[in-house]
Amino acid sequence: MSDALIVVVLVLVAASATAAVAQRDPARQALVLSFLGVLLAALFTVLQAPDVGLSQLAVGSALTPLLVMLSVRKVRRRGRSKEGPE
């Protein structure tokens, strides 16, 4: 592949990772993390590792953000139930 394409994808990955770290809301972090997973899958594909790219697409852009969102939801529910009527 072209070196320019690799550099562009690397810059996008770095920007997306920085955006994920800069987010304060865990729900937004999960969304940015999902986008980062897609970019990493594209990077692996550009670097001629499509098998790793497919694994990254499944785990990094779908499974991990889903687990983060479910964890955030559960923690927020527990916080609400403890703040309930006393």
Phi, psi and omega in degrees: 000167181287141178295327180296320179295319178297317180295318180297315180294321177297320178295318178296321177296316180296318179294320180292320177295320177296319178295323179295321180288327184283341181289141178263326182279124181300328179294318177291324176300320180294321178294317179292325177296323176296316177297321177298321178297321177294317179295320177294323176297320177295320179297316179296323178293319178296326180275015174064043173230068185295332178293318177291324178298318178293321177295318179295322179298318181288313186276310187284331183255349181237304189287311182297311177298326177297316178295322177296314181296319178294323178294317179298318179298317181293319180295319180293324177295317179296322178296321179290321182290329177284334179275358183298188183299135179242000000 
